[in-house]
Amino acid sequence: MKLFLLALGLALILEGMPYFLFPRRLRELLATLSGQPETTLRFFGLTAMCCGLLLLVAGRYLPR
């Protein structure tokens, strides 16, 4: 449970940083994304999930 809370906290920090640091640019980016087809958004979402999974596997199994 401790690891889950740490991971969730880190995810929230990383997700919130662009909103805090670049609110105007993020609004423009979100407007651009809203015009994209669903297939493009799904592709980017799947790519992000795969990259995250690779990072988790690398962090777990790479020698220290």
N, C-alpha and C positions, 0 to 999 in steps of 0.2 A: 504494500500500500504506500509505503514511503517513496519508493521509486516512481510509482504512478503519479503521486502528487508532485514530485520534483519535475517529472517530464511534462505534466500539465502546466505547471508554473512556467517552465521554460518556453513551452509553446505559446502561452498567452503573452509573455514578454516579447517574443519574436513577432507574433502577429500584431501586437499593438504598436511596435516601434514605427512602422511607416505612417500610421495615423497621427502619431505625435510629431514625428520629424518632418514629414512632407504632406500635410493635409491637402493642400491645393493640387499638387501633382497626383496624389492618390485619387482625388475626385475625378480628375481628367482620365486617369487610367480606368477607373470603374465605369465611367461613361463609355469609354472605348470597348471595354469588355462586355457591356450590356448589349452592344450591337453585334457581337460575334455569334455565329451559329452554335447550337448545343453541342454538336460533334466536336468542334474546336475546343470548347470549354471542357468537355469530358476527356479529350486527349491530354490537355494540360493537367487536369486533375489526376488522371491515371499516371502520367509521367512523374508528377510530384510525389505520389504515393510510392511508386517504384523506387525513386531516388531515396526517399525516406526509409524504405525497407532495406535497401542496400547499405545505407549508413548504419542502421541498427545491426544488421548482420556483420558488417565490418567491425563495428565497435564490440560486438560480442565474441567474434571468433579470431580476430587478428591477434597475433602475439603481443604481449606487453613489453 
